[in-house]
Amino acid sequence: MNLTKLYSALPVFLQNRLISIYGYYWRSRRLGGVFKNEVLLWKSRENFTKKEWEDYQTVELRKLLIHAFKTVPFYNKLYKKHGFKEEDFLKFTINDLKKLPYLEKEDLRKFGTSTLLSTDKKKGRFYSSSGSTGKPTKVYFSKEFHRKWYAAYEARVRNWAGVNYNTPRGMIGGRRVLPKAKNNPPFYRYNSAEKQTYFSAYHISSINAKDYLNGIINNKVEYMVGYAMSNYFLADFIEREKLKAPNLKAVITSSEKLTPVMRETFERVFGCKTYDGYSGVEACGLISENSDGDFLFSPDTGILELIDNKGNEVANGEEGEIVSTGLLNFDQPLIRYRIGDRAKKSLKQQSISGIQMPMFEEISGRVEDIVTSSDGKKMVRFHGVFIDIKGLISSQLIQETIELINLNLVINENEFDKSSEVIIMKRLKSQLGDNIIIKFNYVDDIPKNNNGKFRAVISKV
């Protein structure tokens, strides 16, 4: 019996125990070693001037490029092909970045587990992205990098929202803490190691709202975090059912676009402010909101370019494609990475808080359709359905009716086989129920929108 089947067979209290054991490992991985010292370093840089930020980024960029040229086969070959030598990077500036070729998402998918890794990499493991364009990528995290990144999250997300890693939290994310589409309450599990109540993103409905609320109350949750849409669905159902929720310290959202309606709903239901954030598992840039409502990019996480369809930098107040260069991950450097999202800088770069970091107006590329199950549950984020499917290049899920799901798949015919259909079907039914009909359509390409991305999930319901 594998671990997933074992977990599914256990009673709830033993599932909580197993999750807590994993939680102790997870806590140690992220909060050990350099974590606490790194939090202090992130805080010490918050009041840098623009000139100090430019100097800091220049030094870090040169270190990254020299390291990548010397130890990452992919970049060594690519940059030599474009005429670069190691000594060129000794005097490289931020403005010189545009001379370098892009790292495409397909490059990361194809070479991320091989030649995009440093030959001097530290021991680590891979994590999969959400796959917003239909096929997840794998990003390598050493313990040291993971702790630095988590320290950035602590200082620039949690602390800016008035909470910390010890504050009891509720989480709605992509982990399948309830393995089947049809389950009995409770629709959450408790990780005692991190004071974390993990709510299922796949069982949120009007009928189940009271049970979710019981989890918040019984486990003394002080803030909510996770998918913007899922948190909103929960708050909206609580309000519609006229249930009384406790006042929270904050709602911290990610993954989907946060709207004014969502903010207003969270404030009415939970009596608190909402703090938006943007990063992604690629961890090559962090945009987060502080208590003054400034939506700020942290320049010590990376260098962020916004470009038009000709590759030129867009002006403040104009929307552009995000190109990220991460400054933290030396094990799998992502340099001029086209992550696939779009954003808009604020026209006026004068923050209320006085912090001299680049200010953003919005992340405009994070909109995903909502899929509805036959029993009224609303859910987003279906990337887990397609993780580790051999030969799958890209995918699109279209909900035609409550019962009918169309899947458009672009595949490598030499690697993809019919057994993969069984895996995908099983995963989808575990989320939406056994009564759905799934049609597989094999296509040469999935049409893209004007922003260069295609919608990975479309609902016509």
Secondary structure, 3 states (H helix, E strand, C coil): CCHHHHHHHCCHHHHHHHHHHHHHHHHHHHHCCCHHHHHHHHHHCCCCCHHHHHHHHHHHHHHHHHHHHHHCHHHHHHHHHCCCCHHHHHHCCHHHHHHCCCECHHHHHHHCCCCCCCCCCCCEEEEECCCCCCCCCEEEEEHHHHHHHHHHHHHHHHHHHCCCCCCCEEEECCCCCCCCCCCCCCCEEEECCCCEEEECCCCCCCCCHHHHHHHHHHCCCCEEEEEHHHHHHHHHHHHHCCCCCCCCCEEEEECCCCCHHHHHHHHHHHCCCEEEEECCCCCCCCEEECCCCCEEECCCCEEEEEECCCCCECCCCCEEEEEEEECCCCCCCCCCEEEEEEEEECCCCCCCCCCCCCEEEEECCCCCCCEECCCCCEECCCHHHCCCCCCEEEEEEEECCCCEEEEEEEECCCCCCHHHHHHHHHHHHHHHCCCCEEEEEECCCCCCCCCCCCCCEEECC
